[in-house]
Amino acid sequence: RSWLANEGSKHLFLFFWLSLNVWLFWKTFLLYYRGLQYYYLHQMLGLGLCISRASASVLNLNCCLVLLPMCRVLLAFLRGSQKVASRKTRRLLDKSKTFHVTCGVTICIFSVVHVAAHLVNALNFSENYSEDFLALNVANYRGEDPRKLLFATVPGLTGVIMVLVLFLMCTASTYAIRVSNYDIFWYTHNLFFVFYVLLLMHVSGGVLKYQSNLEEHPPGCFNPNKTLRENTTVPKAFEELFPDYTTEPFPEDLSVPEPFVQNNFVRICSKEPKFQSHFPETWFWISGPLCLYCVERLYRYIRSNKPVTITSVISHPSNVLEVRMMKVNFKARPGQYVILHCPRVSALESHPFTLTMCPTDTKATFGVHLKVVGDWTERFRDLLLLHSSQDKEILPIFQQRHYPKLYVDGPFGSPFEESLNYEVSLCVAGGIGVTPFASILNTLLDGWKCYKLRRLYFIWVCRDIESFRWFADLLCMLHNKLWQENRPDYINIQLYLSQTDGIQKIIGEKYQALNSRLLIGRPRWKLLFDEIAKCNRRKTIGVFCCGPNKISKILHKLSNVSNSYGTRFEYNKESFS
């Protein structure tokens, strides 16, 4: 039951997508293998034609679908829309990044198949040059160097460049490069626009042609007026017997050359085959999603073209920077994220950050916490802090002239928006992965009674004690508020210090409420799940994780395991990369 709740919808959608790919491939393969309109082209190219076109149909589908998960405004709208009432549907939207990666991998695989098939086609175009049907030829003469067909034609040249672009995008998307040098990933991934422009040009070459006059010239028929074919002539007796060149049975005593006889019948036609290029089907596939994506990017540009007002900057321990801002008419829900762009740091580069504080009816400010781990965040910190060596600095708003211009794009949806829609939620954070839950805790501090959530298990694992200071004030205020409202059981806080170095620097008297909740070591996840299931029998519990993959995999596995208490765990995850 738990496995079906977590994996059922995802695997059902994956099966549908996979079936669609298989059906498209097989349908297109049979069309070019058996289709009468491709009879002569198939004779020239063989299976290379069928495989190249079948793989192209799969590429069309996935080049269409790969753009949809990147329409972030559309996904955020659907997630927040009342029309998407099903939680399963909303959770399926959260798999958009996984689906984007799946489509990308499929594009890479079938691009290899497509390229290999067209290499065979180039060779066959050269070796099987047709003297009878010149319109079918791509080569200028028999035995022409196939490399000329690859580099001297529009489809060939654009195809080569597309392969290079795809190779750069694919290699730069690996986990190692994304983590070690995000800039390379970001810049190469933006080559997708070049890829799509080349794709539109690639399919407009009209290299592969079909026969357009099947009724006037059935494939394989004989045209007596054509003398080029094998240098043969039509017998005079044949012309006298069949002046209208219709298909008739041959008299038994009439001898006719073997190529013109089939099952004692001759197939006669009065016209030569006519060939013409297809209208590029790829345009039908990608024009809609590409236009949708471009319109969304234009909307996002217009929405984010005014800089925000930075109200304060706080430098926290362990290289964490907090930035609080204001923006007119900015609205966001707990768990959402924004994309920050600072032109003085980088003219093109932008980075996503989860909101740790959302604007409310009484408070217009919102904020983010960012870990200083790369070139972009280091330059951004140096621009914001007057003295980067200070442990903590809150800069007043009248010093706004010292701040660089900062643009905010968003907000966009994330799985953590659902955490307030469960009656019971388990939120697990690792290090800076606590940021999505900070906005939820801030929201509960403003008022918790209007939400469905009635019990929250908050687990935070850090390597050093100083990291807990990022949100220690927030946790203490929420704890005290719930005690005053006689709801101390509303939130269960467990803080785990995975490394014991420096344990003597315990949080201190200021955060006395957290001292009893600070544990040394790592959580015993199986016992934790059993305890939560026992205390919440026959309930559906939302499990939310933002942290290292090791923790994520453990929680995912435990969420899929059934228990004897009838409790169901629904797993949701946000990753760092």
Secondary structure, DSSP 4 states (H G I P E B T S, - for coil): -HHIIIIIHHHHHHHHHHHHHHHHHHHHHHHHHH-GGGHHHHHHHTHHHHHHHHHHHHHHHHHHHTTGGG-HHHHHHHHH-TT---HHHHHHHTTHHHHHHHHHHHHHHHHHHHHHHHHHHHHHHHHT--SS-GGG--SSSTT--HHHHHHSSHHHHHHHHHHHHHHHHHHHTSHHHHHH-HHHHHHHHTTHHHHHHHHHHHTTS--SEEES-TTTS-TT-B-TT---GGG----HHHHHH-TT----BPPTT----GGG-BTTB--B-SS---EEEPP-HHHHHHHHHHHHHHHHHHHHHHHT-S--EEEEEEEETTTEEEEEEE-TT----TT-EEEEE-TTT-SS--EEEEEEE---SS---EEEEEE--SHHHHHHHHHH-SSTT-S-----GGGGGGSPP-EEEEEE--GGGGGGGSSEEEEEEEGGGGHHHHHHHHHHHH--TTSS--EEEEEEEESSGGGGGGSHHHHHHHHHHHHHTT-TTSEEEEEEES--TTTTS---GGGHHHHTTEEES---HHHHHHHHHHHSTT-EEEEEEES-HHHHHHHHHHHTS--TT--EEEEEEE---
